[in-house]
């Protein structure tokens, strides 16, 4: 799962509804199509289980988001790569990593690849799980469009020096786990990523907060993490279906992350607004990247640093 994409038409949505006969998909396709001016209208209310995740249009999502490396994604890669090199680059023990809600996006997993001998890609959508299996373990590995994402990490020596290369490393080290973010185990991983997931899997703010909490509870104390959020989103369409979002601000993200992230010394929670001159679509207010390390125990709110990054 993950929120970024728009595409397709109301006519295509009606065609989908007339052929598949699935009540939830029909309702979402027909009543929540994108407006003619490209703006995203209000999404249907409901929690995570109200949406047809198994019918996520993976091909459309990749086509609209990851055929080319955008400047905002490049900037995220630059900061995440540096963060993980600083916190994991000198470790003598290979880490166990997890990317939560991977969806059709490989670059968060790539960020952890040089440092992990075990890497879990957790995903709820069946269509995305099937795509991931082919990208990781199919003949020839992932598509050539992902080369540019890996190359962006190779500004750092830990990535450039990966002896077997990213395709073989992903095939050997990564596994896809079909699981909902609300059913994840606790305290199992040394490093983690979660990109455009917690705010993009529900329209229920309480579920957003639960998703963030579950992500952090996956990680051991002191684990470095990177998480990305779409700010001010009204929802996002993938193919013919409009999916939910919680409209979050930087202050919302800060307040939700503070109980779980370190606020003193190396690894202090750092929020970075990723600003681009070419927004991906209408209906959102930018991207926010959160970097840090986990606390040893959960506490109340604390202060963070905040940086605006222009690309």
Backbone as CSV, one residue per row, in Angstrom:
resi,resn,N_x,N_y,N_z,CA_x,CA_y,CA_z,C_x,C_y,C_z
1,UNK,0.843,-1.190,0.000,0.000,0.000,0.000,0.876,1.237,0.000
2,UNK,0.273,2.365,-0.295,1.016,3.602,-0.297,0.252,4.637,-1.077
3,UNK,0.383,5.899,-0.688,-0.441,6.929,-1.293,0.382,7.846,-2.145
4,UNK,0.071,7.945,-3.425,0.673,8.939,-4.283,-0.140,9.147,-5.533
5,UNK,-0.744,8.082,-6.097,-1.118,8.028,-7.503,-2.507,8.537,-7.800
6,UNK,-2.703,9.006,-9.052,-4.019,9.237,-9.621,-4.011,8.727,-11.044
7,UNK,-5.204,8.517,-11.604,-5.253,8.092,-12.996,-6.579,7.468,-13.351
8,UNK,-6.803,7.245,-14.642,-7.965,6.606,-15.230,-9.184,7.514,-15.210
9,UNK,-10.318,7.018,-15.651,-11.501,7.846,-15.887,-12.740,7.231,-15.266
10,UNK,-13.803,8.046,-15.190,-15.061,7.543,-14.656,-15.637,6.455,-15.546
11,UNK,-15.437,6.578,-16.865,-15.918,5.547,-17.781,-15.272,4.211,-17.499
12,UNK,-13.956,4.226,-17.278,-13.254,2.987,-16.949,-13.767,2.413,-15.647
13,UNK,-14.080,3.294,-14.685,-14.610,2.818,-13.405,-15.940,2.109,-13.599
14,UNK,-16.807,2.648,-14.480,-18.094,2.014,-14.732,-17.903,0.659,-15.405
15,UNK,-16.907,0.578,-16.301,-16.629,-0.712,-16.934,-16.196,-1.737,-15.899
16,UNK,-15.324,-1.312,-14.972,-14.878,-2.217,-13.924,-16.061,-2.694,-13.090
17,UNK,-16.939,-1.739,-12.728,-18.074,-2.098,-11.883,-19.007,-3.082,-12.569
18,UNK,-19.173,-2.956,-13.893,-20.120,-3.805,-14.589,-19.615,-5.218,-14.777
19,UNK,-18.294,-5.430,-14.600,-17.735,-6.745,-14.872,-17.363,-7.541,-13.637
20,UNK,-16.985,-6.880,-12.543,-16.487,-7.693,-11.429,-17.530,-7.983,-10.350
21,UNK,-18.603,-7.207,-10.264,-19.701,-7.531,-9.378,-19.395,-7.446,-7.909
22,UNK,-18.327,-6.747,-7.508,-17.972,-6.666,-6.098,-18.510,-5.364,-5.525
23,UNK,-19.336,-5.466,-4.500,-20.091,-4.318,-4.005,-19.194,-3.182,-3.555
24,UNK,-18.165,-3.489,-2.745,-17.320,-2.418,-2.223,-16.557,-1.735,-3.332
25,UNK,-15.985,-2.528,-4.248,-15.236,-1.959,-5.351,-16.131,-1.120,-6.237
26,UNK,-17.357,-1.596,-6.504,-18.290,-0.836,-7.320,-18.564,0.525,-6.696
27,UNK,-18.879,0.538,-5.415,-19.243,1.788,-4.757,-18.104,2.781,-4.789
28,UNK,-16.895,2.309,-4.517,-15.761,3.212,-4.495,-15.412,3.705,-5.885
29,UNK,-15.511,2.843,-6.892,-15.168,3.215,-8.244,-16.139,4.255,-8.794
30,UNK,-17.429,4.071,-8.560,-18.431,4.902,-9.188,-18.657,6.215,-8.468
31,UNK,-18.514,6.241,-7.160,-18.879,7.441,-6.411,-17.688,8.299,-6.041
32,UNK,-16.465,7.811,-6.243,-15.298,8.539,-5.780,-14.246,8.713,-6.877
33,UNK,-14.682,9.028,-8.098,-13.729,9.266,-9.168,-13.177,10.678,-9.060
34,UNK,-12.023,10.901,-9.682,-11.366,12.202,-9.618,-12.171,13.236,-10.380
35,UNK,-12.198,14.452,-9.866,-12.887,15.543,-10.542,-12.188,15.905,-11.841
36,UNK,-12.928,16.571,-12.755,-12.377,16.899,-14.075,-11.152,17.790,-14.002
37,UNK,-11.057,18.628,-12.968,-9.917,19.534,-12.860,-8.708,18.880,-12.207
38,UNK,-8.777,17.589,-11.925,-7.654,16.868,-11.328,-7.660,16.872,-9.823
39,UNK,-8.548,17.643,-9.206,-8.607,17.645,-7.742,-9.211,16.346,-7.251
40,UNK,-8.825,15.959,-6.043,-9.349,14.722,-5.466,-10.504,15.064,-4.534
41,UNK,-11.706,14.547,-4.768,-12.852,14.838,-3.909,-12.767,14.062,-2.602
42,UNK,-13.747,14.302,-1.735,-13.783,13.573,-0.468,-13.909,12.080,-0.730
43,UNK,-13.191,11.298,0.077,-13.283,9.841,-0.056,-14.429,9.341,0.804
44,UNK,-14.858,8.122,0.492,-15.861,7.481,1.338,-15.285,7.282,2.727
45,UNK,-16.128,7.486,3.722,-15.651,7.314,5.086,-15.494,5.833,5.390
46,UNK,-14.670,5.547,6.375,-14.507,4.158,6.785,-13.079,3.844,7.135
47,UNK,-12.910,2.754,7.861,-11.590,2.342,8.272,-10.896,1.506,7.208
48,UNK,-9.760,0.959,7.579,-8.924,0.202,6.656,-9.663,-0.949,5.994
49,UNK,-10.516,-1.623,6.738,-11.185,-2.800,6.187,-12.355,-2.463,5.282
50,UNK,-12.595,-1.174,5.026,-13.685,-0.764,4.143,-13.259,-0.669,2.679
51,UNK,-11.992,-0.906,2.385,-11.465,-0.650,1.044,-10.923,-1.929,0.402
52,UNK,-11.008,-2.018,-0.921,-10.671,-3.255,-1.644,-9.182,-3.374,-1.953
53,UNK,-8.365,-3.555,-0.923,-6.913,-3.541,-1.102,-6.423,-4.639,-2.027
54,UNK,-7.085,-5.777,-2.044,-6.627,-6.877,-2.897,-6.788,-6.556,-4.380
55,UNK,-7.544,-5.499,-4.693,-7.750,-5.100,-6.084,-6.983,-3.816,-6.412
56,UNK,-6.000,-3.492,-5.617,-5.127,-2.348,-5.863,-4.489,-2.506,-7.249
57,UNK,-4.593,-1.475,-8.091,-4.067,-1.532,-9.461,-2.567,-1.252,-9.438
58,UNK,-1.812,-2.306,-9.212,-0.367,-2.173,-9.021,0.318,-1.585,-10.235
59,UNK,-0.029,-2.047,-11.419,0.619,-1.556,-12.645,0.386,-0.065,-12.833
60,UNK,-0.837,0.402,-12.577,-1.131,1.825,-12.710,-0.337,2.646,-11.701
61,UNK,-0.213,2.128,-10.498,0.518,2.836,-9.459,1.988,3.006,-9.832
62,UNK,2.619,1.940,-10.295,4.017,2.028,-10.699,4.167,2.993,-11.876
63,UNK,3.282,2.876,-12.843,3.347,3.730,-14.026,3.252,5.212,-13.656
64,UNK,2.393,5.549,-12.716,2.171,6.955,-12.369,3.187,7.500,-11.378
65,UNK,3.920,6.609,-10.690,4.794,7.068,-9.613,6.270,6.763,-9.797
66,UNK,6.604,5.629,-10.405,7.981,5.151,-10.331,8.607,4.780,-11.666
67,UNK,7.995,5.185,-12.768,8.652,4.959,-14.060,9.917,5.800,-14.174
68,UNK,9.894,6.975,-13.586,11.065,7.869,-13.573,11.306,8.323,-12.135
69,UNK,12.553,8.601,-11.823,12.916,9.071,-10.482,12.609,10.551,-10.359
70,UNK,11.675,10.896,-9.496,11.294,12.286,-9.260,12.296,12.977,-8.349
71,UNK,12.293,14.307,-8.381,13.237,15.050,-7.542,12.944,14.874,-6.059
72,UNK,11.647,14.732,-5.677,11.350,14.555,-4.257,11.788,13.171,-3.771
73,UNK,11.599,12.153,-4.595,12.092,10.826,-4.220,13.619,10.807,-4.142
74,UNK,14.280,11.495,-5.055,15.740,11.566,-5.005,16.208,12.213,-3.703
75,UNK,15.510,13.255,-3.288,15.888,13.931,-2.052,15.653,13.036,-0.834
76,UNK,14.553,12.297,-0.837,14.296,11.344,0.243,15.403,10.302,0.290
77,UNK,15.775,9.754,-0.860,16.838,8.751,-0.926,18.137,9.311,-0.365
78,UNK,18.452,10.546,-0.686,19.700,11.149,-0.204,19.735,11.189,1.323
79,UNK,18.638,11.602,1.935,18.607,11.731,3.394,18.541,10.362,4.084
80,UNK,17.744,9.445,3.531,17.608,8.128,4.154,18.909,7.348,4.034
81,UNK,19.542,7.399,2.866,20.812,6.705,2.694,21.866,7.186,3.673
82,UNK,21.963,8.492,3.831,22.927,9.047,4.777,22.598,8.628,6.208
83,UNK,21.324,8.662,6.555,20.885,8.304,7.908,21.266,6.867,8.251
84,UNK,20.990,5.945,7.354,21.300,4.547,7.637,22.798,4.277,7.615
85,UNK,23.536,4.961,6.758,24.997,4.813,6.777,25.570,5.282,8.115
86,UNK,25.047,6.383,8.630,25.546,6.918,9.895,25.250,5.985,11.060
87,UNK,24.101,5.337,11.051,23.679,4.545,12.206,23.950,3.054,12.076
88,UNK,24.167,2.577,10.864,24.377,1.141,10.660,25.695,0.816,9.969
89,UNK,26.343,1.819,9.402,27.509,1.570,8.568,28.696,0.972,9.285
90,UNK,28.831,1.236,10.585,29.982,0.718,11.331,29.653,-0.539,12.130
91,UNK,28.433,-1.026,12.032,28.036,-2.210,12.799,28.697,-3.460,12.231
92,UNK,29.173,-4.325,13.114,29.774,-5.586,12.703,28.734,-6.707,12.608
93,UNK,27.522,-6.435,13.074,26.472,-7.457,13.083,25.416,-7.121,12.036
94,UNK,25.172,-8.014,11.066,24.101,-7.758,10.095,22.765,-7.574,10.803
95,UNK,21.955,-6.682,10.277,20.684,-6.345,10.896,19.540,-7.134,10.271
96,UNK,18.448,-7.181,11.005,17.181,-7.691,10.484,16.276,-6.488,10.263
97,UNK,15.835,-6.288,9.021,15.074,-5.094,8.680,13.679,-5.411,8.195
98,UNK,12.814,-4.388,8.246,11.448,-4.531,7.739,11.010,-3.240,7.065
99,UNK,10.344,-3.392,5.934,9.625,-2.290,5.301,8.142,-2.573,5.457
100,UNK,7.414,-1.660,6.072,5.999,-1.857,6.389,5.140,-1.234,5.298
101,UNK,4.212,-2.037,4.761,3.323,-1.538,3.719,4.066,-1.228,2.437
102,UNK,4.891,-2.153,1.988,5.796,-1.899,0.864,5.066,-1.423,-0.377
103,UNK,3.951,-2.057,-0.714,3.262,-1.699,-1.943,4.171,-1.907,-3.147
104,UNK,3.916,-1.222,-4.251,4.753,-1.344,-5.442,5.918,-0.346,-5.409
105,UNK,6.671,-0.357,-4.322,7.763,0.602,-4.126,8.949,-0.127,-3.514
106,UNK,10.042,-0.208,-4.258,11.216,-0.947,-3.796,12.264,-0.081,-3.121
107,UNK,12.200,1.233,-3.264,13.352,2.008,-2.784,13.467,2.114,-1.264
108,UNK,12.401,1.982,-0.463,12.637,1.890,0.987,13.398,0.624,1.365
109,UNK,13.052,-0.510,0.758,13.784,-1.754,1.038,15.232,-1.637,0.585
110,UNK,15.463,-1.006,-0.564,16.825,-0.799,-1.045,17.664,-0.030,-0.026
111,UNK,17.041,0.886,0.699,17.770,1.696,1.673,18.408,0.844,2.761
112,UNK,17.786,-0.276,3.112,18.287,-1.129,4.190,19.177,-2.267,3.695
113,UNK,19.208,-2.473,2.394,19.818,-3.672,1.822,21.285,-3.879,2.197
114,UNK,22.152,-2.863,2.182,23.563,-3.122,2.506,23.806,-3.538,3.953
115,UNK,22.834,-3.300,4.819,23.045,-3.482,6.249,22.322,-4.707,6.814
116,UNK,21.517,-5.364,6.003,20.652,-6.433,6.492,20.982,-7.761,5.822
117,UNK,20.986,-8.825,6.616,21.047,-10.169,6.032,19.660,-10.799,5.968
118,UNK,18.687,-10.181,6.643,17.282,-10.580,6.548,16.444,-9.327,6.377
119,UNK,15.556,-9.336,5.385,14.758,-8.163,5.088,13.331,-8.600,4.775
120,UNK,12.378,-8.141,5.585,10.969,-8.482,5.398,10.242,-7.315,4.746
121,UNK,9.474,-7.625,3.712,8.623,-6.641,3.052,7.182,-7.022,3.365
122,UNK,6.544,-6.268,4.248,5.183,-6.610,4.672,4.178,-5.849,3.817
123,UNK,3.152,-6.541,3.385,2.167,-5.952,2.471,0.825,-6.653,2.652
124,UNK,-0.240,-5.864,2.634,-1.596,-6.380,2.861,-2.312,-6.742,1.563
125,UNK,-2.045,-6.007,0.498,-2.756,-6.183,-0.768,-2.240,-7.402,-1.535
126,UNK,-3.148,-8.288,-1.931,-2.739,-9.479,-2.673,-2.106,-9.128,-4.012
127,UNK,-2.651,-8.136,-4.711,-2.071,-7.753,-6.008,-0.656,-7.217,-5.832
128,UNK,-0.424,-6.471,-4.766,0.923,-5.972,-4.512,1.875,-7.081,-4.088
129,UNK,1.383,-8.035,-3.304,2.214,-9.169,-2.911,2.690,-9.938,-4.137
130,UNK,1.793,-10.185,-5.068,2.170,-10.912,-6.280,3.200,-10.136,-7.093
131,UNK,3.028,-8.832,-7.186,4.001,-7.995,-7.901,5.361,-8.046,-7.214
132,UNK,5.374,-7.941,-5.905,6.633,-7.969,-5.167,7.365,-9.289,-5.342
133,UNK,6.646,-10.389,-5.301,7.281,-11.691,-5.486,7.984,-11.767,-6.842
134,UNK,7.346,-11.254,-7.875,7.955,-11.265,-9.207,9.164,-10.341,-9.267
135,UNK,9.053,-9.169,-8.643,10.160,-8.215,-8.677,11.378,-8.731,-7.911
136,UNK,11.143,-9.396,-6.797,12.242,-9.864,-5.960,12.814,-11.188,-6.446
137,UNK,11.938,-12.111,-6.832,12.371,-13.483,-7.054,12.101,-13.999,-8.463
138,UNK,11.521,-13.151,-9.317,11.278,-13.568,-10.691,12.553,-13.561,-11.517
139,UNK,12.474,-14.146,-12.680,13.630,-14.226,-13.559,14.114,-12.822,-13.926
140,UNK,15.378,-12.567,-13.690,15.970,-11.274,-14.015,15.822,-10.210,-12.956
141,UNK,15.009,-10.484,-11.927,14.863,-9.522,-10.849,13.951,-8.364,-11.204
142,UNK,14.095,-7.273,-10.483,13.177,-6.137,-10.630,13.360,-5.416,-11.967
143,UNK,12.340,-4.610,-12.317,12.324,-3.884,-13.573,13.441,-2.851,-13.682
144,UNK,13.786,-2.520,-14.921,14.917,-1.608,-15.156,14.642,-0.209,-14.620
145,UNK,13.378,0.171,-14.446,13.079,1.501,-13.914,13.635,1.695,-12.509
146,UNK,13.837,0.585,-11.769,14.345,0.708,-10.401,15.856,0.925,-10.359
147,UNK,16.543,0.773,-11.495,17.990,1.021,-11.516,18.320,2.442,-11.086
148,UNK,17.520,3.414,-11.536,17.799,4.815,-11.225,17.646,5.098,-9.729
149,UNK,16.776,4.367,-9.056,16.600,4.545,-7.620,17.819,3.998,-6.868
150,UNK,18.266,2.802,-7.273,19.458,2.242,-6.639,20.675,3.128,-6.919
151,UNK,20.802,3.616,-8.135,21.946,4.462,-8.486,21.994,5.712,-7.615
152,UNK,20.827,6.235,-7.233,20.801,7.419,-6.365,21.382,7.115,-4.995
153,UNK,21.193,5.894,-4.498,21.802,5.500,-3.220,23.319,5.354,-3.342
154,UNK,23.799,5.092,-4.534,25.214,4.768,-4.713,26.139,5.980,-4.596
155,UNK,25.599,7.132,-4.248,26.455,8.246,-3.826,27.161,7.903,-2.517
156,UNK,26.640,6.902,-1.805,27.223,6.467,-0.535,27.936,5.130,-0.734
157,UNK,29.138,4.975,-0.178,29.956,3.789,-0.467,29.350,2.469,-0.021
158,UNK,28.535,2.470,1.035,27.944,1.207,1.484,27.032,0.612,0.415
159,UNK,26.401,1.457,-0.369,25.528,0.986,-1.432,26.343,0.629,-2.677
160,UNK,27.237,1.510,-3.027,28.064,1.274,-4.220,28.906,0.021,-4.068
161,UNK,29.270,-0.306,-2.843,30.141,-1.444,-2.599,29.424,-2.757,-2.354
162,UNK,28.113,-2.808,-2.562,27.381,-4.054,-2.360,27.839,-5.065,-3.414
163,UNK,28.605,-6.053,-2.996,29.352,-6.899,-3.918,28.449,-7.655,-4.897
164,UNK,27.386,-8.275,-4.414,26.565,-9.094,-5.292,25.560,-8.291,-6.094
165,UNK,25.463,-6.984,-5.817,24.504,-6.147,-6.515,23.120,-6.231,-5.894
166,UNK,22.283,-5.221,-6.137,20.992,-5.161,-5.447,20.006,-6.244,-5.863
167,UNK,19.998,-6.661,-7.119,19.034,-7.677,-7.536,19.268,-9.000,-6.816
168,UNK,20.501,-9.462,-6.832,20.797,-10.727,-6.164,20.628,-10.600,-4.658
169,UNK,21.027,-9.461,-4.098,20.880,-9.270,-2.656,19.417,-9.321,-2.246
170,UNK,18.536,-8.689,-3.013,17.114,-8.743,-2.690,16.577,-10.163,-2.840
171,UNK,16.990,-10.851,-3.873,16.534,-12.222,-4.082,16.961,-13.119,-2.921
172,UNK,18.197,-12.927,-2.448,18.748,-13.782,-1.385,18.240,-13.413,0.003
173,UNK,18.049,-12.130,0.261,17.834,-11.672,1.631,16.385,-11.298,1.949
174,UNK,15.599,-10.978,0.935,14.271,-10.409,1.180,13.175,-11.460,1.064
175,UNK,12.162,-11.316,1.891,10.957,-12.131,1.803,9.748,-11.219,1.876
176,UNK,8.684,-11.620,1.207,7.435,-10.870,1.214,6.491,-11.531,2.209
177,UNK,5.935,-10.735,3.106,5.006,-11.233,4.115,3.651,-10.574,3.882
178,UNK,2.617,-11.363,3.648,1.270,-10.805,3.491,0.650,-10.655,4.867
179,UNK,0.565,-9.420,5.310,0.045,-9.138,6.649,-0.453,-7.706,6.694
180,UNK,-1.452,-7.467,7.487,-1.980,-6.127,7.700,-1.130,-5.408,8.737
181,UNK,-0.960,-4.110,8.577,-0.173,-3.320,9.516,-0.735,-3.401,10.936
182,UNK,-2.008,-3.753,11.064,-2.629,-3.837,12.385,-2.402,-5.200,13.052
183,UNK,-1.643,-6.088,12.379,-1.412,-7.434,12.917,0.073,-7.763,13.037
184,UNK,0.923,-6.769,13.159,2.369,-6.994,13.136,2.909,-7.393,14.510
185,UNK,4.001,-8.192,14.542,4.608,-8.596,15.817,5.409,-7.454,16.442
186,UNK,5.852,-7.612,17.671,6.561,-6.553,18.382,8.032,-6.894,18.596
187,UNK,8.872,-5.820,18.596,10.280,-5.890,19.023,11.073,-6.976,18.303
188,UNK,10.963,-6.983,16.994,11.564,-8.067,16.232,12.667,-7.599,15.282
189,UNK,12.756,-6.299,15.007,13.619,-5.806,13.928,14.601,-4.739,14.420
190,UNK,15.756,-4.676,13.718,16.836,-3.746,14.068,16.770,-2.436,13.299
191,UNK,16.002,-2.390,12.218,15.875,-1.196,11.386,14.558,-1.310,10.632
192,UNK,13.921,-0.165,10.364,12.631,-0.233,9.686,12.324,0.999,8.867
193,UNK,11.485,0.799,7.853,10.981,1.890,7.025,9.477,1.740,6.869
194,UNK,8.812,2.866,6.648,7.373,2.883,6.381,7.084,4.138,5.565
195,UNK,6.838,3.980,4.274,6.688,5.126,3.375,5.254,5.230,2.875
196,UNK,4.596,6.351,3.210,3.276,6.685,2.687,2.260,5.593,2.992
197,UNK,2.225,5.145,4.240,1.369,4.012,4.611,0.376,4.381,5.707
198,UNK,0.858,4.817,6.871,-0.025,4.986,8.025,-1.163,5.957,7.754
199,UNK,-0.866,7.048,7.054,-1.883,8.050,6.739,-2.678,7.686,5.499
200,UNK,-2.288,6.603,4.812,-2.849,6.290,3.499,-3.545,4.949,3.457
201,UNK,-3.780,4.353,4.610,-4.452,3.045,4.645,-5.819,3.139,5.301
202,UNK,-6.256,4.341,5.640,-7.505,4.523,6.366,-7.918,5.980,6.303
203,UNK,-9.187,6.253,6.577,-9.629,7.629,6.787,-9.926,7.892,8.257
204,UNK,-9.603,6.930,9.094,-9.857,6.998,10.530,-8.577,7.428,11.251
205,UNK,-8.619,8.570,11.910,-7.416,9.093,12.563,-6.908,8.166,13.662
206,UNK,-7.797,7.515,14.365,-7.359,6.573,15.403,-6.591,5.413,14.783
207,UNK,-7.011,4.954,13.609,-6.281,3.884,12.934,-4.922,4.370,12.443
208,UNK,-4.830,5.613,11.988,-3.534,6.189,11.635,-2.580,6.111,12.821
209,UNK,-3.048,6.538,13.982,-2.195,6.524,15.171,-1.817,5.096,15.569
210,UNK,-2.749,4.162,15.416,-2.445,2.760,15.710,-1.404,2.213,14.747
211,UNK,-1.508,2.567,13.474,-0.541,2.098,12.480,0.859,2.598,12.804
212,UNK,0.982,3.867,13.188,2.292,4.414,13.575,2.823,3.676,14.796
213,UNK,1.973,3.489,15.790,2.395,2.788,17.005,2.855,1.362,16.685
214,UNK,2.126,0.673,15.828,2.502,-0.697,15.477,3.835,-0.743,14.752
215,UNK,4.104,0.241,13.897,5.400,0.300,13.221,6.530,0.408,14.229
216,UNK,6.402,1.320,15.165,7.480,1.512,16.131,7.626,0.322,17.065
217,UNK,6.541,-0.341,17.373,6.626,-1.493,18.269,7.228,-2.722,17.595
218,UNK,7.390,-2.660,16.279,8.133,-3.697,15.576,9.625,-3.640,15.874
219,UNK,10.103,-2.445,16.214,11.538,-2.171,16.239,12.109,-2.293,17.644
220,UNK,13.318,-2.782,17.715,14.011,-2.886,18.986,14.453,-1.497,19.443
221,UNK,14.706,-1.308,20.738,15.185,-0.007,21.232,16.476,0.406,20.535
222,UNK,16.533,1.675,20.136,17.708,2.204,19.461,17.759,1.942,17.977
223,UNK,16.732,1.301,17.413,16.725,0.975,15.989,16.550,2.237,15.147
224,UNK,17.373,2.423,14.121,17.147,3.542,13.203,15.925,3.276,12.332
225,UNK,15.215,4.338,11.999,14.025,4.207,11.168,13.939,5.379,10.196
226,UNK,13.156,5.185,9.153,12.785,6.251,8.222,11.324,6.048,7.872
227,UNK,10.543,7.108,7.961,9.121,7.040,7.631,8.753,8.280,6.820
228,UNK,7.911,8.091,5.817,7.493,9.208,4.970,5.974,9.318,4.980
229,UNK,5.490,10.562,4.903,4.064,10.834,5.007,3.646,11.836,3.943
230,UNK,2.431,11.655,3.410,1.805,12.654,2.553,1.036,13.615,3.456
231,UNK,1.333,14.901,3.346,0.672,15.906,4.170,-0.596,16.412,3.491
232,UNK,-1.615,16.649,4.293,-2.821,17.299,3.800,-3.558,16.547,2.714
233,UNK,-3.451,15.233,2.683,-4.064,14.474,1.598,-5.560,14.284,1.825
234,UNK,-6.297,14.358,0.726,-7.745,14.141,0.757,-8.117,12.753,0.245
235,UNK,-7.138,11.930,-0.041,-7.372,10.632,-0.643,-6.609,10.540,-1.953
236,UNK,-6.510,9.345,-2.513,-5.727,9.162,-3.735,-6.350,8.060,-4.570
237,UNK,-6.303,8.230,-5.862,-6.900,7.253,-6.747,-5.815,6.412,-7.394
238,UNK,-6.059,5.128,-7.455,-5.187,4.184,-8.147,-6.044,3.443,-9.154
239,UNK,-5.747,3.608,-10.437,-6.613,3.042,-11.456,-7.987,3.645,-11.359
240,UNK,-8.984,2.832,-11.085,-10.374,3.286,-11.043,-10.925,3.468,-9.634
241,UNK,-10.104,3.291,-8.637,-10.596,3.294,-7.259,-9.929,4.403,-6.463
242,UNK,-10.726,5.131,-5.711,-10.200,6.148,-4.813,-10.017,5.545,-3.429
243,UNK,-8.805,5.624,-2.925,-8.463,5.055,-1.630,-8.395,6.147,-0.562
244,UNK,-8.424,5.775,0.717,-8.571,6.758,1.790,-7.264,7.421,2.191
245,UNK,-7.390,8.473,2.956,-6.244,9.110,3.596,-6.731,9.853,4.827
246,UNK,-5.828,10.002,5.785,-6.044,10.894,6.920,-5.283,12.172,6.630
247,UNK,-5.957,13.286,6.711,-5.360,14.593,6.437,-4.480,14.982,7.629
248,UNK,-3.169,14.775,7.507,-2.252,15.064,8.611,-1.346,16.236,8.271
249,UNK,-0.966,16.971,9.291,-0.013,18.068,9.184,1.313,17.626,9.789
250,UNK,2.330,18.472,9.643,3.606,18.172,10.283,3.442,18.072,11.797
251,UNK,2.614,18.935,12.365,2.391,18.890,13.810,1.719,17.577,14.226
252,UNK,0.798,17.092,13.404,0.157,15.808,13.704,1.179,14.676,13.709
253,UNK,2.043,14.662,12.694,3.050,13.609,12.602,4.009,13.695,13.781
254,UNK,4.453,14.905,14.110,5.362,15.079,15.241,4.744,14.534,16.525
255,UNK,3.493,14.920,16.791,2.841,14.489,18.029,2.658,12.977,18.070
256,UNK,2.442,12.359,16.914,2.227,10.917,16.871,3.524,10.142,17.022
257,UNK,4.629,10.682,16.515,5.919,9.996,16.566,6.672,10.212,17.876
258,UNK,6.454,11.340,18.529,7.265,11.707,19.699,7.327,10.640,20.799
259,UNK,6.236,9.955,21.112,6.336,8.961,22.198,7.245,7.774,21.894
260,UNK,7.634,7.622,20.631,8.373,6.425,20.232,9.798,6.709,19.762
261,UNK,10.117,7.955,19.464,11.401,8.296,18.848,12.308,9.005,19.843
262,UNK,13.606,8.764,19.723,14.587,9.407,20.604,14.588,10.918,20.385
263,UNK,14.822,11.646,21.454,14.865,13.104,21.357,16.152,13.677,21.932
264,UNK,17.114,12.819,22.272,18.391,13.276,22.806,19.521,12.514,22.131
265,UNK,20.616,13.208,21.851,21.807,12.567,21.327,21.654,12.140,19.874
266,UNK,22.555,11.281,19.398,22.481,10.801,18.012,21.161,10.089,17.758
267,UNK,20.591,10.340,16.593,19.326,9.705,16.265,18.109,10.453,16.730
268,UNK,18.279,11.715,17.167,17.141,12.529,17.567,16.149,12.659,16.418
269,UNK,14.867,12.608,16.730,13.826,12.704,15.709,14.001,13.955,14.866
270,UNK,14.030,13.771,13.568,14.259,14.853,12.614,13.170,14.798,11.553
271,UNK,12.349,15.832,11.465,11.296,15.919,10.452,11.753,16.858,9.345
272,UNK,11.672,16.387,8.111,12.134,17.166,6.961,11.019,17.263,5.924
273,UNK,10.581,18.470,5.643,9.637,18.674,4.559,10.381,18.586,3.235
274,UNK,9.864,17.755,2.346,10.470,17.570,1.039,9.652,18.383,0.038
275,UNK,10.224,19.461,-0.448,9.509,20.421,-1.289,9.937,20.240,-2.740
276,UNK,8.974,20.201,-3.635,9.258,20.050,-5.057,8.543,21.131,-5.850
277,UNK,9.103,21.491,-6.978,8.463,22.460,-7.870,7.464,21.779,-8.804
278,UNK,7.412,20.453,-8.788,6.522,19.701,-9.677,5.720,18.697,-8.850
279,UNK,4.660,19.147,-8.175,3.875,18.223,-7.345,3.380,17.017,-8.135
280,UNK,3.295,15.908,-7.448,2.880,14.656,-8.069,1.456,14.733,-8.591
281,UNK,0.592,15.371,-7.846,-0.829,15.475,-8.186,-1.445,16.575,-7.349
282,UNK,-2.716,16.874,-7.600,-3.475,17.755,-6.743,-4.006,16.968,-5.543
283,UNK,-4.395,17.717,-4.506,-5.057,17.059,-3.394,-4.155,16.631,-2.259
284,UNK,-2.906,17.167,-2.212,-2.049,16.927,-1.054,-1.146,18.138,-0.866
285,UNK,-0.501,18.232,0.308,0.262,19.419,0.643,1.756,19.219,0.743
286,UNK,2.271,18.132,0.181,3.705,17.882,0.218,4.034,16.582,0.931
287,UNK,5.313,16.279,0.969,5.803,15.071,1.618,6.632,15.437,2.841
288,UNK,6.551,14.600,3.859,7.308,14.796,5.088,8.102,13.530,5.376
289,UNK,9.394,13.696,5.621,10.271,12.574,5.952,10.645,12.649,7.421
290,UNK,10.492,11.532,8.116,10.870,11.451,9.525,12.024,10.459,9.665
291,UNK,13.102,10.910,10.280,14.287,10.089,10.520,14.583,10.083,12.011
292,UNK,15.117,8.976,12.507,15.483,8.933,13.909,15.820,7.534,14.352
293,UNK,15.849,7.351,15.676,16.015,6.040,16.293,14.934,5.874,17.356
294,UNK,14.617,4.642,17.678,13.538,4.383,18.618,13.997,4.576,20.062
295,UNK,13.058,4.961,20.894,13.292,5.046,22.336,13.375,3.651,22.943
296,UNK,13.913,3.606,24.157,13.900,2.339,24.891,12.528,2.071,25.494
297,UNK,11.786,3.149,25.801,10.423,3.017,26.309,9.581,4.132,25.721
298,UNK,8.262,3.920,25.656,7.359,4.948,25.170,7.141,5.993,26.252
299,UNK,7.133,7.281,25.838,6.912,8.364,26.783,5.947,9.371,26.179
300,UNK,5.729,10.464,26.897,4.860,11.511,26.402,5.550,12.378,25.373
301,UNK,4.874,13.439,24.885,5.422,14.293,23.837,6.730,14.940,24.250
302,UNK,7.601,15.179,23.260,8.871,15.867,23.453,9.165,16.679,22.221
303,UNK,10.217,17.469,22.257,10.534,18.344,21.133,11.280,17.590,20.054
304,UNK,11.209,18.104,18.807,11.948,17.542,17.687,12.598,18.666,16.920
305,UNK,13.482,18.315,16.004,14.002,19.282,15.051,13.174,19.206,13.796
306,UNK,13.103,20.285,13.043,12.305,20.321,11.821,13.070,21.088,10.764
307,UNK,13.162,20.525,9.573,13.917,21.128,8.495,13.096,21.122,7.219
308,UNK,13.102,22.215,6.477,12.474,22.265,5.166,13.558,22.063,4.133
309,UNK,13.350,21.112,3.215,14.348,20.786,2.210,13.779,21.134,0.845
310,UNK,14.414,22.028,0.125,14.005,22.373,-1.221,14.762,21.519,-2.208
311,UNK,14.059,20.980,-3.200,14.702,20.175,-4.234,14.650,20.911,-5.554
